[in-house]
Amino acid sequence: MSSVRSLTVTGYKSIRELREFPLSDLNVLIGANGAGKSNFIGLFRLLNEMYEQQLQLFIQTQGGPDAMLHFGRSASDRLHAEFFFANNGYKFDLVPTNDNRLIFDQEQSWFGGVYYPTSSATILGRGHDESKLKEAKDKYSPYVRESVSNWRVYHFHDTSERARVKQKHTANDNLRLKTDAGNLAAYLRMLREKHEPEYQRIVGTIRLVAPFFDDFVYREGEPEFVELEWTQKGNPDTPFKAHMFSDGTLRFICLATLLLQPVALLPDTILIDEPELGLHPYAITVLVEIFKQVAEQRQLIVSTQSVELVNELTPEDVIVVDQEDGASTFRRFTQDELSGWLEQYAMGELWKRNVLGGRP
């Protein structure tokens, strides 16, 4: 597994400066609206877009360089980031141009270990407008590519009537679960056909929080298009469409499919923004147990506003995000620091009582 062990970022949105901040296998960000949780997760999306050589498109759709730089180019002359993995790393500096782009002042990858000193590094280039990491042929970049190529930020918020998860899609669109679960039916079909134990675990977990649910409809043959259909317990002959699920149930189905698929298919680092939206408190408890299981083999970075979710965590799992002087701050507590409090309160209760910070 090539997860992120620490990161440095300066000049990015609300993050003025964050130096060598450690990340563990389970990282849950809490904080008030606007504190910077989404910006922290957005940094990973930025790197994923960079890797796919879509930086300029991403920058423009996000509002241009001034929207990406901390207080704009008048306050920040560059966006600098460094990602540290087990034995390798990647860093870059992006600087604004007069024609409203961000280009690379420097892009660099390195590898450190038994055979290479940590100072062994390759400068991939300067002055280019799209990342060279994906195609670099030096001896260090392949290790970085392995780490960042499959990062995904998952948002399962859209459960409206026009949401992609409710629409028909091609049955062969099943290589990877999409970040909005727009190919959920095709992906579940693939899991049922090729990974039956994991599929049954997904179905069983959904039944825990939706006792009325029986199974997903599987139509024999090789259909060109599929859509999400399901049956209710006691009524196996009548298929229902996805719009018959409540919003919370549908979001939980997306989360269960993502997290309970075969571990080999999971990204090394999984990022989820506010997974608790619309979930019953019991579903949140089940979800956190899944988080803990997944974190034994993969890295999870999650942002939340849910006290119930945080109640199920230890201090080491939680990153408290605050704003001080217009900039985001990030802090972890240890068990020892909160030992007295934890004798009477859970972590979410301490957050609600403003013992941890991260409140308006």
PAPATI-498113 format. One record per residue (C-alpha): residue in one letter; x, y, z. Coordinates in pm, 1 decimal. Example, Ala and Ser with C-alpha at 12.3 -4.5 7.8 and 13.67 -1.06 7.14 Angstrom:
% residues 2
res, X, Y, Z
A, 1230.0, -450.0, 780.0
S, 1367.0, -106.0, 714.0
% end
This chain:
% residues 360
res, X, Y, Z
M, 0.0, 0.0, 0.0
S, 135.2, 344.5, -99.4
S, -57.7, 576.7, 128.1
V, 34.3, 933.3, 221.1
R, 238.3, 946.0, 541.0
S, 266.6, 1324.2, 563.0
L, 218.0, 1635.1, 352.8
T, 326.3, 1995.4, 330.4
V, 120.6, 2266.4, 161.1
T, 147.8, 2644.4, 151.3
G, -53.6, 2907.2, -31.0
Y, -355.2, 2688.2, -113.1
K, -701.9, 2835.9, -60.6
S, -757.5, 2868.8, 315.7
I, -434.1, 2682.0, 395.3
R, -163.0, 2941.8, 440.8
E, 97.3, 2698.6, 572.3
L, 93.1, 2335.7, 683.0
R, 432.1, 2172.5, 736.1
E, 494.2, 1795.4, 735.4
F, 152.9, 1716.1, 877.3
P, 129.1, 1342.3, 958.3
L, -148.4, 1125.5, 822.3
S, -249.9, 785.8, 959.2
D, -464.2, 510.5, 812.7
L, -791.4, 666.5, 936.0
N, -817.1, 1045.0, 924.2
V, -1148.3, 1214.8, 1001.2
L, -1159.0, 1592.9, 964.6
I, -1398.9, 1788.7, 1183.8
G, -1457.7, 2162.3, 1199.8
A, -1702.8, 2442.9, 1140.4
N, -1833.0, 2529.0, 794.2
G, -1562.5, 2719.0, 608.5
A, -1280.8, 2604.7, 838.2
G, -1096.3, 2428.0, 558.6
K, -1195.9, 2060.3, 566.9
S, -1304.9, 2056.7, 202.5
N, -991.6, 2246.4, 99.9
F, -775.9, 1978.9, 261.8
I, -955.5, 1708.2, 65.9
G, -955.6, 1929.2, -243.4
L, -576.2, 1925.3, -243.6
F, -588.6, 1554.0, -324.3
R, -836.1, 1615.9, -602.8
L, -603.7, 1884.5, -739.4
L, -317.1, 1636.8, -753.9
N, -536.0, 1376.9, -921.9
E, -637.9, 1629.8, -1188.9
M, -273.4, 1728.0, -1230.7
Y, -172.2, 1365.1, -1276.9
E, -439.4, 1321.4, -1544.6
Q, -297.4, 1632.0, -1719.6
Q, -617.2, 1831.7, -1673.7
L, -473.3, 2102.5, -1450.1
Q, -562.1, 2401.6, -1667.8
L, -921.6, 2289.2, -1716.3
F, -953.5, 2225.9, -1344.0
I, -807.9, 2565.5, -1252.1
Q, -1049.8, 2750.3, -1477.8
T, -1354.9, 2558.7, -1357.1
Q, -1251.7, 2635.9, -998.6
G, -1242.1, 3010.9, -1062.2
G, -886.6, 3067.8, -1182.5
P, -555.4, 3112.9, -998.5
D, -682.9, 3370.1, -750.9
A, -945.1, 3123.2, -626.8
M, -677.6, 2858.0, -574.8
L, -411.8, 3070.8, -404.8
H, -442.9, 3173.2, -40.0
F, -606.3, 3519.6, -55.4
G, -517.4, 3535.4, -425.0
R, -192.1, 3622.7, -596.5
S, -166.5, 3951.0, -408.4
A, -96.9, 3752.1, -88.7
S, 48.9, 3426.4, -223.6
D, 298.0, 3415.9, -506.9
R, 279.3, 3035.2, -540.7
L, 109.6, 2714.6, -436.4
H, 364.4, 2473.0, -292.5
A, 291.3, 2111.7, -194.4
E, 492.6, 1807.0, -92.8
F, 355.0, 1456.0, -50.8
F, 555.1, 1196.8, 141.2
F, 488.4, 825.2, 102.7
A, 669.3, 529.0, 260.4
N, 987.3, 557.6, 53.2
N, 908.5, 814.0, -211.3
G, 770.2, 1161.7, -254.8
Y, 648.8, 1425.6, -493.9
K, 646.9, 1803.6, -477.3
F, 557.3, 2095.0, -698.8
D, 529.6, 2472.5, -711.8
L, 253.7, 2634.6, -916.0
V, 279.7, 3004.2, -1000.7
P, 16.8, 3232.6, -1161.7
T, 59.9, 3382.1, -1507.6
N, -68.8, 3704.3, -1659.5
D, -306.9, 3506.2, -1879.7
N, -480.2, 3355.1, -1575.8
R, -318.6, 3013.6, -1560.7
L, -110.2, 2826.3, -1305.5
I, 209.3, 2676.6, -1442.3
F, 485.5, 2470.1, -1284.4
D, 776.3, 2662.4, -1145.0
Q, 911.8, 2320.7, -1052.0
E, 791.2, 1960.6, -1045.1
Q, 996.8, 1694.2, -873.5
S, 979.8, 1329.5, -765.2
W, 1219.3, 1134.6, -549.2
F, 1278.6, 792.8, -399.2
G, 1449.5, 707.4, -74.9
G, 1531.5, 371.1, 73.3
V, 1799.7, 110.1, 101.6
Y, 1941.0, 168.1, -245.4
Y, 1887.7, 542.2, -283.6
P, 1957.3, 826.6, -41.0
T, 1662.3, 1055.2, 32.4
S, 1836.6, 1330.4, -160.3
S, 1805.5, 1130.8, -482.8
A, 1552.3, 1322.7, -685.1
T, 1450.2, 1407.4, -1038.7
I, 1334.7, 1749.4, -1155.5
L, 1061.9, 1670.8, -1406.1
G, 1057.4, 2019.0, -1550.8
R, 999.2, 2391.3, -1511.8
G, 762.8, 2627.9, -1690.5
H, 523.5, 2361.2, -1822.1
D, 147.3, 2390.5, -1784.7
E, 54.7, 2024.2, -1740.6
S, 219.4, 1769.8, -1512.7
K, 492.6, 1549.8, -1655.5
L, 450.6, 1284.7, -1384.4
K, 223.8, 1053.7, -1583.2
E, 474.5, 1009.9, -1865.5
A, 808.2, 1067.7, -1687.5
K, 1067.5, 800.5, -1764.2
D, 1309.0, 867.2, -1478.9
K, 1372.5, 598.6, -1217.5
Y, 1180.3, 767.2, -934.8
S, 847.7, 872.2, -1088.1
P, 704.7, 519.3, -1125.9
Y, 695.8, 486.5, -748.7
V, 505.3, 814.9, -719.9
R, 266.9, 719.5, -1001.1
E, 176.7, 402.1, -814.8
S, 78.7, 614.8, -516.4
V, -126.9, 892.8, -677.3
S, -275.2, 745.6, -994.7
N, -579.4, 589.3, -828.2
W, -672.4, 855.3, -571.0
R, -1040.0, 944.8, -584.1
V, -1257.0, 1189.2, -392.2
Y, -1605.2, 1039.1, -354.9
H, -1921.1, 1252.6, -331.4
F, -2249.8, 1065.6, -305.0
H, -2454.5, 1375.0, -223.5
D, -2664.0, 1395.1, -539.9
T, -2967.2, 1169.1, -502.9
S, -3207.9, 1393.7, -695.0
E, -3430.9, 1254.3, -967.8
R, -3167.5, 1347.1, -1225.3
A, -2877.3, 1194.7, -1031.6
R, -2659.4, 969.1, -1243.9
V, -2688.4, 685.1, -994.4
K, -3059.7, 661.0, -1082.6
Q, -3012.5, 664.1, -1460.4
K, -2952.4, 386.5, -1709.2
H, -2589.0, 334.1, -1808.2
T, -2390.3, 85.8, -2014.0
A, -2341.7, -252.9, -1851.4
N, -1970.1, -261.4, -1933.7
D, -1900.2, 63.6, -1744.7
N, -1760.2, -131.0, -1451.0
L, -1384.5, -82.9, -1438.1
R, -1403.5, 139.3, -1130.5
L, -1685.4, 275.2, -918.0
K, -1730.3, 636.1, -1025.6
T, -1688.6, 913.0, -771.7
D, -2062.1, 993.9, -784.1
A, -2162.5, 624.7, -813.6
G, -2296.7, 699.8, -1161.7
N, -2223.0, 339.8, -1268.4
L, -2344.5, 172.1, -947.7
A, -2574.5, -80.2, -1117.3
A, -2305.6, -194.5, -1360.2
Y, -2049.4, -214.8, -1081.3
L, -2277.0, -422.7, -857.4
R, -2347.8, -653.0, -1149.8
M, -1973.8, -702.4, -1201.7
L, -1920.3, -773.4, -830.8
R, -2201.6, -1030.3, -831.1
E, -2053.5, -1208.7, -1131.9
K, -1684.0, -1196.1, -1033.8
H, -1668.3, -1133.9, -659.1
E, -1966.4, -1315.1, -508.4
P, -1848.2, -1314.0, -141.4
E, -1792.3, -939.1, -140.5
Y, -2122.1, -881.6, -319.4
Q, -2309.0, -1082.8, -57.8
R, -2134.3, -889.5, 218.4
I, -2252.6, -562.9, 61.3
V, -2610.0, -691.6, 41.8
G, -2598.4, -818.5, 400.9
T, -2465.2, -486.9, 528.9
I, -2736.7, -291.2, 347.6
R, -2997.0, -513.8, 515.4
L, -2860.4, -410.3, 855.0
V, -2965.6, -48.7, 798.8
A, -3255.5, -115.1, 558.0
P, -3432.5, -430.7, 687.1
F, -3692.5, -410.9, 409.5
F, -3424.8, -458.0, 141.7
D, -3388.2, -805.5, -11.2
D, -3147.2, -790.7, -307.1
F, -3057.9, -610.3, -627.0
V, -3226.6, -730.0, -943.1
Y, -3000.4, -933.7, -1168.9
R, -3124.5, -987.7, -1524.3
E, -2969.1, -1281.9, -1703.5
G, -2782.6, -1240.0, -2029.0
E, -2557.8, -956.8, -2142.0
P, -2770.5, -642.4, -2151.5
E, -2627.7, -334.0, -2314.9
F, -2774.8, -101.7, -2050.6
V, -2854.6, -151.3, -1683.7
E, -3012.0, 55.5, -1408.6
L, -3035.3, 13.7, -1033.2
E, -3327.7, -212.9, -944.4
W, -3406.3, -395.7, -623.4
T, -3660.3, -615.7, -451.6
Q, -3824.8, -589.2, -111.6
K, -3837.4, -871.0, 141.9
G, -4156.8, -1070.5, 104.0
N, -4210.7, -942.1, -249.1
P, -3934.7, -1089.5, -466.9
D, -4135.1, -1072.8, -791.2
T, -4177.9, -694.6, -804.1
P, -3869.3, -489.0, -892.9
F, -3839.4, -133.9, -768.5
K, -3634.0, 147.2, -921.5
A, -3366.0, 346.9, -741.2
H, -3601.2, 640.9, -685.3
M, -3795.7, 426.3, -436.3
F, -3500.3, 434.7, -196.6
S, -3481.1, 718.6, 52.6
D, -3188.0, 953.6, -5.3
G, -3006.4, 823.4, 301.9
T, -3051.8, 458.1, 204.8
L, -2924.0, 520.8, -146.8
R, -2617.8, 703.4, -14.2
F, -2547.5, 418.9, 227.2
I, -2568.4, 170.6, -61.7
C, -2310.0, 375.6, -250.9
L, -2080.4, 385.1, 53.1
A, -2117.4, 13.8, 123.9
T, -2039.7, -73.9, -237.4
L, -1732.5, 148.4, -237.6
L, -1588.6, 28.8, 91.9
L, -1683.2, -340.5, 87.9
Q, -1568.5, -421.9, -263.9
P, -1259.0, -645.6, -285.6
V, -962.6, -477.8, -119.9
A, -754.8, -527.4, -434.7
L, -993.6, -298.5, -624.1
L, -981.4, -18.0, -366.7
P, -762.9, 289.8, -416.4
D, -467.0, 313.8, -180.1
T, -609.8, 640.8, -45.6
I, -987.8, 689.3, -32.4
L, -1132.6, 1036.0, 27.5
I, -1498.1, 1086.4, 121.1
D, -1669.6, 1419.1, 183.7
E, -1947.9, 1422.6, 448.7
P, -2058.6, 1058.5, 415.2
E, -2314.7, 1094.9, 695.0
L, -2553.2, 1309.1, 489.4
G, -2906.7, 1176.0, 537.1
L, -2799.8, 865.6, 732.3
H, -2979.0, 734.2, 1038.8
P, -2757.8, 731.0, 1352.6
Y, -2747.3, 349.5, 1346.0
A, -2630.6, 357.4, 983.3
I, -2355.0, 597.4, 1088.6
T, -2241.5, 351.0, 1356.9
V, -2228.2, 71.0, 1100.2
L, -2042.0, 296.7, 859.7
V, -1771.6, 381.5, 1114.1
E, -1712.8, 11.8, 1182.0
I, -1661.5, -32.6, 807.5
F, -1419.2, 261.8, 809.0
K, -1212.8, 93.2, 1078.3
Q, -1203.2, -236.1, 889.4
V, -1101.7, -71.2, 562.6
A, -832.3, 135.0, 738.3
E, -654.8, -187.3, 832.1
Q, -556.3, -224.6, 466.6
R, -616.3, 111.7, 299.9
Q, -598.0, 479.8, 394.8
L, -916.7, 677.8, 454.0
I, -949.2, 1056.7, 466.9
V, -1301.2, 1168.5, 558.4
S, -1460.0, 1504.6, 638.7
T, -1769.7, 1513.3, 858.4
Q, -2011.6, 1732.3, 1048.5
S, -2160.0, 1438.7, 1241.3
V, -2124.7, 1422.5, 1619.0
E, -2255.8, 1063.1, 1607.2
L, -1979.5, 962.9, 1367.5
V, -1706.5, 1125.2, 1576.4
N, -1843.4, 956.2, 1890.8
E, -1724.1, 623.5, 1747.2
L, -1363.2, 739.0, 1701.3
T, -1047.3, 766.3, 1909.0
P, -849.6, 1091.4, 1944.2
E, -582.5, 963.1, 1705.9
D, -843.6, 922.5, 1429.0
V, -957.3, 1285.6, 1439.8
I, -810.5, 1599.7, 1282.5
V, -959.5, 1921.3, 1422.3
V, -976.3, 2203.0, 1167.0
D, -1006.9, 2564.3, 1280.7
Q, -951.4, 2910.6, 1134.8
E, -706.9, 3152.2, 1293.6
D, -633.5, 3490.9, 1139.6
G, -801.4, 3385.3, 817.0
A, -602.6, 3062.7, 773.3
S, -687.5, 2697.9, 838.9
T, -514.1, 2515.3, 1122.4
F, -501.6, 2139.5, 1172.3
R, -447.0, 1953.4, 1497.4
R, -454.0, 1598.9, 1631.2
F, -509.5, 1515.2, 1997.7
T, -362.5, 1211.9, 2173.7
Q, -533.7, 973.3, 2411.1
D, -319.7, 1105.5, 2696.4
E, -419.4, 1467.5, 2633.0
L, -788.9, 1381.5, 2662.5
S, -771.7, 1094.5, 2911.1
G, -961.5, 1279.6, 3184.0
W, -1235.9, 1393.6, 2950.5
L, -1274.0, 1053.4, 2782.4
E, -1365.9, 893.8, 3114.5
Q, -1701.0, 1073.3, 3089.3
Y, -1747.6, 1176.0, 2726.5
A, -1704.5, 1037.0, 2377.0
M, -1507.8, 1230.1, 2115.3
G, -1816.3, 1372.3, 1946.6
E, -1949.6, 1499.6, 2276.3
L, -1616.8, 1670.8, 2346.7
W, -1639.1, 1833.0, 2005.0
K, -1995.8, 1946.0, 2074.4
R, -1884.6, 2092.4, 2408.9
N, -1604.4, 2279.7, 2228.3
V, -1330.4, 2101.3, 2421.2
L, -1156.7, 2007.1, 2095.4
G, -1222.3, 2326.8, 1899.5
G, -1353.8, 2294.5, 1548.2
R, -1674.2, 2482.2, 1636.3
P, -1811.7, 2813.4, 1502.6
% end
